[in-house]
Every structure is written in structure tokens, then in C-alpha cells.
Amino acid sequence: VNTPHCSSEFNLYARAGAANVTRKGVKMERTVLLPELPKIARLAMKFPLSFLDSPASAFALFQGIRSSEAADWCAKNFHTRLLPALAGKIHTWETRELQSVLERVLRELDTELLKGTNALSGCTAIIALLLGDRIVVSGVGQVRAVLLFDDGSVRQLLAGTHDYLAGAERERVEKAHGIVHGGLLHRAAEQLDEAQRILRARSVFEVLQLEAGGPADEKQIRTAYRRLALRVHPDKRSAAIDVE
């Protein structure tokens, strides 16, 4: 049986900050700074992380796409996914294992987000984990991470782009009979207007074209949902559509 990892302290100083972009007066980014993971785990999650090398810090940036709700949700729940994942092993972490942890955290956030009312908001994400003398980065969406050195040199750690019109992404879109319009992916041309309305919606009730907060009668919600489903169902797509 492997013995637990004895944490090592490295003579490193980490400093983090963030800038925000506003859209129509609304801040779209959410930044998460976790400077001391063992202390945060002990206070917020009630379990120790004393076997991690020091410094042990995490940084996350979530940028909303259509609104800030999804980014806000991810920022508030990021630590609840990361800290238990790190507590799952008391032995020495391999770098590839830490990379897998960050990827799993992003997948879990995505899965839970899609189940909630903020799924329509959408967001990109980039997260960084600093343990001792190692930094591990992962992201989803159009993100980039670079190291800037004192001598002016630059080292790129991560670059994420999604071009629907090139390479494997284009093949995937064409195979699914999708089309790209206005930088967004759609399944059918006749659904473009409806899709754009849905993508601009700030809540599920707005998607269903109901009053904010929803009606008191659950039957009205079911009816509105069925009507919308019939309008946008992929089986109603015309085979004669040809859109560039």
C-alpha cells in the first residue's frame, strides 16, 4: 500500500487578478480565486487537504455568452466540485491525473448546468490549478492561457477554439445536417427565427413566451411547451432546405 503524500512547500509567490467586460451595462464574467485550498476545504467543506503541496491555489474565469446567469452559477459551484475531487486521493498526484480532475470538474458543471434554468445562458470557462511547482490548466469554449516571462518570452499553455466551418467540426455539423448562421449553429433554416428568439431569451418562461415567473396553472406551461416542441422538432425539418 502506498504511503500518503507528504506535502512539500515551494518558495513561490502567486498573485491573481481579473478584468471584466460589460455588455449593455451587465458584467458578463465571474472570477473565482481560491488562494489557500486546504484552508477553504476545512472551512467550507469541513474536510482537510493537508496532503497537497504548497502553494495550493485555484483560479477560474467564467464568461457568460448570452447572459451572466450560467457564469454566475458555475462560479458559485466551482469549489464544490474541485475540492472533493482533490480530496479523493491522499497519495502523490501525477500531472496527468490533475488534468483529468479539472476536465471532470468542467464536465460535472456542464452536466448540472444543463439540468437547471440557467442552461440557456451559456458560458465559456478556464480553470487553473497551482500545486507546489506545477500549474495545470483546462478550459472549454474560446479560451486561451499563456505564460508571460520577465524576458518578454511567451509560452502558450492552452488555446481553445471552435470553428464550425473548418476541419472536424465542419464534418460533424454537416453529418448532423446543421447550418451555421450569424455565428450560431442551427438544425434547419426555417427554425432560424425561432432559434434566435430562444437563444436571446433570459429565462425558460421567456422561451415559452409566458409571463415572467410563469402562470399559476401548470397546464399552461405544459401546453406552451408542447406547442414550442412541435415548432422546432427536428422531424419537421424539410429535406429541400439548402442554406449556405
TIZASE-753929 format. One line per field, with one value per residue (C-alpha): residue number from 1; x, y, z. Coordinates in nm, 3 decimals, always signed. Last residue first. Layout:
num = [NUM, ...] $
X = [X, ...] $
Y = [Y, ...] $
Z = [Z, ...] $
//
This chain:
num = [244, 243, 242, 241, 240, 239, 238, 237, 236, 235, 234, 233, 232, 231, 230, 229, 228, 227, 226, 225, 224, 223, 222, 221, 220, 219, 218, 217, 216, 215, 214, 213, 212, 211, 210, 209, 208, 207, 206, 205, 204, 203, 202, 201, 200, 199, 198, 197, 196, 195, 194, 193, 192, 191, 190, 189, 188, 187, 186, 185, 184, 183, 182, 181, 180, 179, 178, 177, 176, 175, 174, 173, 172, 171, 170, 169, 168, 167, 166, 165, 164, 163, 162, 161, 160, 159, 158, 157, 156, 155, 154, 153, 152, 151, 150, 149, 148, 147, 146, 145, 144, 143, 142, 141, 140, 139, 138, 137, 136, 135, 134, 133, 132, 131, 130, 129, 128, 127, 126, 125, 124, 123, 122, 121, 120, 119, 118, 117, 116, 115, 114, 113, 112, 111, 110, 109, 108, 107, 106, 105, 104, 103, 102, 101, 100, 99, 98, 97, 96, 95, 94, 93, 92, 91, 90, 89, 88, 87, 86, 85, 84, 83, 82, 81, 80, 79, 78, 77, 76, 75, 74, 73, 72, 71, 70, 69, 68, 67, 66, 65, 64, 63, 62, 61, 60, 59, 58, 57, 56, 55, 54, 53, 52, 51, 50, 49, 48, 47, 46, 45, 44, 43, 42, 41, 40, 39, 38, 37, 36, 35, 34, 33, 32, 31, 30, 29, 28, 27, 26, 25, 24, 23, 22, 21, 20, 19, 18, 17, 16, 15, 14, 13, 12, 11, 10, 9, 8, 7, 6, 5, 4, 3, 2, 1] $
X = [-2.502, -2.860, -3.034, -3.368, -3.548, -3.547, -3.781, -3.726, -4.038, -3.850, -3.608, -3.881, -3.879, -4.247, -4.386, -4.170, -4.289, -4.654, -4.583, -4.400, -4.680, -4.934, -4.725, -4.677, -5.050, -5.131, -4.912, -5.164, -5.013, -4.851, -4.476, -4.238, -4.207, -4.510, -4.509, -4.350, -4.216, -3.861, -3.947, -4.061, -3.733, -3.541, -3.319, -3.431, -3.191, -3.118, -3.489, -3.562, -3.267, -3.390, -3.740, -3.604, -3.363, -3.611, -3.699, -3.331, -3.282, -3.054, -2.887, -2.534, -2.457, -2.203, -2.474, -2.593, -2.432, -2.625, -2.677, -2.748, -2.589, -2.321, -2.265, -2.206, -1.964, -1.771, -1.746, -1.613, -1.358, -1.193, -1.336, -1.666, -1.785, -1.470, -1.445, -1.135, -0.946, -0.585, -0.393, -0.047, +0.111, +0.462, +0.567, +0.907, +0.947, +1.246, +1.024, +0.809, +0.447, +0.272, -0.029, -0.387, -0.652, -1.028, -1.296, -1.503, -1.396, -1.094, -0.813, -0.492, -0.238, +0.035, +0.314, +0.577, +0.364, +0.009, -0.138, -0.470, -0.608, -0.962, -1.099, -1.468, -1.704, -2.065, -2.424, -2.736, -2.986, -2.871, -2.968, -3.294, -3.119, -3.038, -2.790, -2.594, -2.558, -2.399, -2.177, -2.050, -1.977, -1.793, -1.584, -1.489, -1.402, -1.165, -1.000, -0.956, -0.820, -0.551, -0.465, -0.424, -0.198, +0.022, +0.056, -0.084, +0.110, -0.112, -0.407, -0.659, -1.029, -0.972, -0.878, -1.214, -1.396, -1.230, -1.296, -1.671, -1.794, -1.529, -1.686, -2.043, -2.068, -1.861, -2.061, -2.391, -2.264, -2.132, -2.468, -2.658, -2.435, -2.627, -2.600, -2.238, -2.135, -1.766, -1.638, -1.288, -1.138, -0.832, -0.707, -0.440, -0.216, +0.119, +0.209, +0.190, -0.134, -0.150, -0.321, -0.646, -0.873, -1.254, -1.534, -1.638, -1.633, -1.386, -1.153, -1.171, -1.103, -0.798, -0.657, -0.724, -0.546, -0.577, -0.917, -0.996, -1.316, -1.394, -1.736, -1.760, -2.061, -2.092, -2.412, -2.422, -2.532, -2.244, -1.971, -1.622, -1.439, -1.074, -0.914, -0.643, -0.402, -0.079, +0.131, +0.453, +0.671, +0.921, +0.785, +0.636, +0.620, +0.330, +0.398, +0.195, +0.018, +0.203, +0.139, +0.000] $
Y = [+2.814, +2.705, +2.430, +2.314, +2.051, +1.787, +1.998, +1.979, +1.870, +1.570, +1.817, +1.944, +2.326, +2.413, +2.098, +2.144, +2.505, +2.400, +2.119, +2.358, +2.613, +2.342, +2.206, +2.556, +2.630, +2.304, +2.408, +2.683, +2.966, +3.106, +3.162, +3.382, +3.624, +3.593, +3.315, +3.306, +2.952, +3.081, +3.378, +3.134, +2.944, +3.261, +3.521, +3.452, +3.559, +3.200, +3.120, +3.413, +3.322, +2.964, +3.071, +3.294, +3.023, +2.736, +2.753, +2.716, +2.392, +2.242, +2.558, +2.656, +3.018, +3.255, +3.452, +3.140, +2.799, +2.501, +2.150, +1.830, +1.626, +1.498, +1.852, +1.978, +1.696, +1.747, +2.119, +2.049, +1.802, +2.062, +2.408, +2.595, +2.525, +2.682, +2.606, +2.747, +2.651, +2.751, +2.625, +2.654, +2.911, +3.016, +3.377, +3.545, +3.903, +3.836, +3.860, +3.570, +3.569, +3.232, +3.187, +3.062, +3.087, +3.041, +3.003, +2.725, +2.485, +2.508, +2.330, +2.444, +2.272, +2.459, +2.271, +2.400, +2.333, +2.282, +2.556, +2.474, +2.678, +2.697, +2.834, +2.857, +2.960, +3.031, +2.950, +3.147, +2.886, +2.641, +2.877, +2.701, +2.386, +2.041, +2.178, +2.340, +2.010, +1.839, +2.137, +2.168, +1.796, +1.811, +2.107, +1.931, +1.617, +1.812, +1.965, +1.622, +1.471, +1.739, +1.660, +1.295, +1.390, +1.585, +1.286, +1.341, +1.184, +0.996, +1.125, +1.093, +1.178, +1.504, +1.671, +1.573, +1.689, +2.033, +2.080, +2.012, +2.224, +2.484, +2.552, +2.588, +2.966, +3.042, +2.796, +2.956, +3.308, +3.203, +3.044, +3.357, +3.610, +3.647, +3.528, +3.408, +3.441, +3.427, +3.200, +3.253, +3.013, +3.021, +2.758, +2.755, +2.512, +2.677, +2.433, +2.063, +1.889, +1.640, +1.884, +1.883, +1.852, +1.818, +2.050, +2.170, +2.547, +2.597, +2.298, +2.300, +2.675, +2.634, +2.346, +2.532, +2.854, +3.119, +3.015, +3.297, +3.271, +3.524, +3.577, +3.746, +3.903, +4.228, +4.394, +4.755, +4.661, +4.415, +4.464, +4.318, +4.237, +4.235, +3.977, +3.933, +3.672, +3.669, +3.362, +3.361, +3.053, +2.908, +2.557, +2.372, +1.995, +1.778, +1.425, +1.201, +0.913, +0.577, +0.338, +0.000] $
Z = [-4.728, -4.689, -4.882, -4.747, -4.957, -4.684, -4.473, -4.098, -3.907, -3.762, -3.598, -3.359, -3.351, -3.400, -3.240, -2.931, -2.898, -2.896, -2.649, -2.413, -2.420, -2.335, -2.049, -1.907, -1.933, -1.752, -1.459, -1.377, -1.174, -1.483, -1.511, -1.316, -1.606, -1.832, -2.090, -2.433, -2.377, -2.418, -2.197, -1.931, -1.958, -1.882, -2.048, -2.405, -2.680, -2.777, -2.797, -3.028, -3.246, -3.265, -3.367, -3.643, -3.756, -3.745, -4.113, -4.191, -4.000, -3.736, -3.611, -3.508, -3.422, -3.579, -3.756, -3.936, -3.933, -4.067, -3.934, -4.124, -3.838, -4.074, -4.195, -3.841, -3.758, -4.081, -4.009, -3.659, -3.796, -4.014, -4.068, -4.074, -3.720, -3.579, -3.208, -3.046, -2.731, -2.675, -2.373, -2.226, -2.459, -2.363, -2.407, -2.396, -2.276, -2.050, -1.743, -1.862, -1.973, -1.951, -2.175, -2.137, -2.408, -2.417, -2.683, -2.532, -2.259, -2.035, -1.856, -1.690, -1.464, -1.278, -1.103, -0.855, -0.548, -0.662, -0.881, -1.051, -1.339, -1.473, -1.799, -1.879, -2.156, -2.074, -2.168, -2.075, -2.195, -1.925, -1.644, -1.553, -1.443, -1.585, -1.839, -1.557, -1.375, -1.674, -1.758, -1.401, -1.394, -1.727, -1.612, -1.288, -1.482, -1.706, -1.399, -1.238, -1.562, -1.574, -1.213, -1.309, -1.600, -1.356, -1.124, -0.776, -0.491, -0.247, -0.047, -0.327, -0.335, -0.152, -0.480, -0.631, -0.317, -0.355, -0.726, -0.747, -0.454, -0.542, -0.883, -0.755, -0.711, -1.020, -1.230, -1.127, -1.203, -1.544, -1.626, -1.519, -1.696, -2.021, -2.380, -2.363, -1.999, -1.919, -1.641, -1.501, -1.250, -1.026, -0.787, -0.517, -0.331, -0.258, -0.118, -0.197, -0.109, +0.180, +0.419, +0.222, +0.524, +0.543, +0.658, +0.311, +0.363, +0.648, +0.605, +0.227, +0.219, +0.444, +0.239, -0.091, +0.001, -0.273, -0.413, -0.657, -0.863, -1.137, -1.295, -1.630, -1.808, -1.615, -1.733, -1.858, -2.207, -2.219, -1.963, -1.978, -1.657, -1.557, -1.331, -1.069, -0.944, -0.745, -0.674, -0.474, -0.488, -0.243, -0.257, +0.039, +0.022, +0.131, +0.247, +0.018, +0.189, +0.188, -0.097, +0.000] $
//
